[in-house]
Amino acid sequence: MASTEGLQAYEEDNLLLSLPKEKGWAARHLYLFQGFWCPSNFIEGVIKFQNHFLAKDSDVIVASFPKSGTTWLKALTFAIINRQRFSSSHNHPLLTSNSHELVPFLDFIFHADNIHDKLSHLSNMTEPRVFGTHIPFPSLSQSIKESNCKIVYICRNPFDTFVSFWIFANKINPHSLHQLQIEEALENYCKGTIGFGPTWEHMLGYWKESIATPNKVLFLKYEELKENANFYVKRVAEFLDCPFTEEEESNGVIESIINLCSFEKMKNLEINKAGTFDRNYGKKYLFRKGEVGDWVNYFSPAMIEKLSKTVEEKLGGSGLSFKTSP
């Protein structure tokens, strides 16, 4: 057993040496792996996930590009699926745990752990299991693609996503000798050199899949979810084959879930004001403003022109468009 794992580690090390590498934002380096830029602190977990994860038909995967509403969608999905187990009032796990702890990243789960212990733990988890991922659709494990598990994907307009990512990257690396200037960061973003980027390919992969297999992938936009949370919470429940009953609707269950998972509620919980999750990221950095259109406070006219041009070039003709102001 040990020799097999040793061989795999040796092969992974050799693979890393062969991959193109760039300086990262939130991570030290980015590796060009299977067509996307994988952060150095994720890549071991991504490779092991691809090789070992066994999806179940009842699994639910919350997928996203970083800083697109991941924390929010994880909370909503967990609350929708588990609404019979936990009431939304006093004893809900979301009041005492961050949503990333309740809906763990597949990209993290396998990192530096004994694979066999991890697989045993995963197989014994309460079903339906709910996981998160930032991995582009083509690089998901075959078992996810071949099973009947469901994927709920959220994306956000590229302007707000960029600002949120840039601020987050600088916050989690406050002592870095190289704080990323916003113009330099935008240059990288437009080129696609960002963790799990290029952004455009990431969104288009799930977008096309949601059109090809609408029962498998549900594609959500952050701005639409904010504008009409009630409609989309119902839509997610229907997609996951656990629609709300008329009685639940009349009893305000949907509204209580929306309130439980609201930005203000989660930001003000003690559990989210201190401590870390996963790669020692501070929980407090997960909650900034959560607004649509905040990017206008950071962009110069030249930056607006650059990103607008890139978005048109990369997404034009795809049918995918975004609302960039409230």
N, C-alpha and C positions, 0 to 999 in steps of 0.2 A: 504493500500500500504506500509506504513512505517513498519507495523508489519511484512509483508512478507519479506521485505528487512532486517529487524532486525533478523528474523529467519534464513535467508540465511547467514548473517554475523556470527551468533552464530554457525551455522553448519560448516562454513568455518574455524572458530577459532578452533573448536573441531577437524576438519580434520587435521589441521596443527599440533596440539598437538600429533596426533597419527602417524604422518609420521616420518620415519628415517631422521636424520638431520646431516649434515657435515659442516665443515667450508668451506666457499666459496672462490672464487678467486676475481672476480669483484664485487660480492655481499657478504654481511656479512655471509649468510648461504645458503646452498643448501638443498632442501627437495626432498626425493625420492618419486616422484609422478607419478603414472601410468607407472612405469618402467624407468623413466628418472629423472635426477637431475635438478630440477627446482630452479632457483635463487629466494631467498626470496623476492626480489623487483619485481618479475614478477608474483608470484604464484596467487595472488588475481586476477590479470587481466586474467591469463590463465583460471582459473576456471569460471570466469564470461563470458569469450569469448566462452568457450565450452557450457555453459548453454544458452546463449542468442543470439549468432551471427547467422543471417539468410543470407546465401549465395544467390547470384543471379546468374543465368546461365551465365551472361556476365562478372562476376567478374574474376579478374586475381590475383593469389597469388604468390608472389615471396618468395620462401622458401629457407632456408640455415641453415647450422651450423654456429655459430658466427665466424667471422674473415675468411670467405671463399670467399669474393668478393661480399658481400651483398650490400654495398653502390654503387658499380659499376653496378651490375645487376639491382638494383632498378632504377638507372638513365637511363640505356639503355632501360629497359622495358617501363618506363614512356615516354621516347622520341619516341620510336617506336609507341606506342599506340596513342599518342597525336600529331603525326607529321602533321596532317591536321589542328589542332587547333593552333599550335605554330610553327613558323619557327625556325630553329636552329641558327639564326644569332644574333639578338640584344635583342629581347624581351622575350626570353625563360625563363620559371619559374626556370629552373635549374641554371640560372645565378644569381638568387636572392634568391633561397631557396635550402637548403640541400635536397638530395634525400630522406632522412628519414622523412622529413617534408611533402614531396609530396606523398610519399608512406608509410603511417604510419603502424607501427607494430600492428597487431591484439592483440599481447600479451600485449601491452601497452594501447590500446584504451579504454579498459573497466576498467582500474585500477582506483579505488577510484572516480568513476564518477557516477552521477545519471544515472542508466541504461536506463530509459525511454527517457530521453533527448538524450542520446547517440544513442539509436536505431532510434529515429526520425531523428537525424542528418544524420546517415548512410543511411537511406532509401531515403533521399533527395539528396544524393551526385550524381554528374554527372557520367553517365555511359559511358564506362566501369569503374567500381571502381577498383583501384589497391591497394593491401595491401601487407605487408610483414609479415613473421613469422619465428621464430626459432624453433617452436614446431615440434616434430617428427610426422611423418605421422599418426601413430595410434591414436595420441591424438588430431588431428584436429577435429573441430566440425563436427557432423554428417551431417549438412547441406552442408558443403563443399564437403564431400565424395559423397553425394547423388545428388548434383546438377551437372550441366554441366560446372561449372566453371573450369578454366585452372590453373594448377600449374607449374611454372617454377622454377626448383631447381638447385642450384649451389653448388658444393663442391670443395675442394682444397686438394692437397696432405697433408697427416697428419703431415708431418715434418714442412712445412711452416705454416700450420694452428696453430700448437702448439706454435711456436715461436711468431707468431703474437698475439695470445691470451695471452700468458704469459707477453709480453711487454705491451699490452693494459691494462691488469689487474693491473700491477704495476704502470702504468701512472695515471690511474684514482683513485688510492689509494695512492698517494705520501706520505701521513702523517701516513699511517698505521704502527702500531708497528711491524707488521709481513709482511715484504716484502717477497714475495714468491721466494725462491731460485730455480734455474732452474731444478736442479736434483729432488728436492721435487715435483715441479710442474709436471715434466714428470712422476713421480711415480703415481700421481693422475690421470693424463691424460690417462695413460695406463690402470689404473683400471676403468676409466670411470667417475671418480668423478670430473666433470667439468660442468659448466652451460649448460644445454640441452644435456649433454652426457648420456651414452657413445657415443662417436663420431661414432663408427663403426655401432651401431644400427641405429643411425640417418641417416647415408648415405645409409645403406642397406634397410631401410624402403622405402625411396623414389626411390632407384635404382630398387628394386623389383616391385614397383608400376609402374614405367616408362616402365618396360618390359611387365607387365600384362595389363596396360591400356595406351598405347603410345599416345592416343589422349587426355588423361587427364593430364599426367605428362611428362614434358620434362626435361631430366636430363643433365645438363651441367657440364663441368669441367673447373675450373679457368684457368688451364694451356693451354687448347685447345682454350679457348676464347681469351686469350692473343696472342696466336700464329696465329690465323686466325679469327680475329674479324669480318671481312666482311662476311665470310661464316656463322658464328653463329648468327650474327644480322639478316641476311636473314632467317635463320632457325627459330629463335624466332618469327619473323613476320609471317612466314607461319604457325607455330604452333598456333599462336593467331588469325588465320583467317584474317589477314590484310597484305597479302604479298605485297612487293614492286612492283610497275608497272615498265615496261621497261623504261618508261619516267623518273620515279623517279631514277632508277639506272643510266641512262645516264646523269641525272642532278646532280649526286653526292650526293643524299640525304643520302645514307647509310654512306658514308664517313663523311658527316657533323655531323651525329648522333654520330659516333664513336669519332670524334674529340671533340664534345660538352661534351661527357661523359668520356673523357680520364682521367687517373689518374692525369697527370700533370695539365690539365685544371682545374679539380675540386679542387685539392690541392691548387692551386694558387688563387682561387677566394676569395675575401675578406669575403664573407658570410661563408666560411669554415675555416677561420683562427681564428675566435673568436666565443664566445657564446656556448650555449649548446643545446642539443635536448633530448627529452624523459626524462629518469631518471637523468637529469642533467649531462649527459656525455659530455665532451668537444668535439666540432666538430673537433678541430685540431688533436685529437687523432685517428680520423678515417683514416687519411692518413699518412702512414709511408714510405714504399718503394714500395710496390705493385709488388715486383719482384718474380720470380720463382727461388728457390734454395738458398735464403738468409740464410736458416737454417744452412748451413755448417759453418757459422761464429759463431754459438752458441753451436753446438753439439760436445761432446767428443766422442771418439770411443766407450766407454761403453754405452753412450746414444743412439748412432746410432744402436748398436746391440740390445738394449732393445726395441726401437720403431719398428725396422725392424721385430723383432720376434713377437711383438704384432700385427702388421699389417698383417703379414702372418697368424697368428693364428686366427685373427678375420675376415679377408676378403678373405683368401685363398679359392679358389673354387667358389667364388661368380661371377667371371668374371669381377669384379671391380678392376681396377689397375690405377696407377698414374705415371705421369712423375715428377721426383723430382729435375731435373736440367734443366737449360735453353736449 
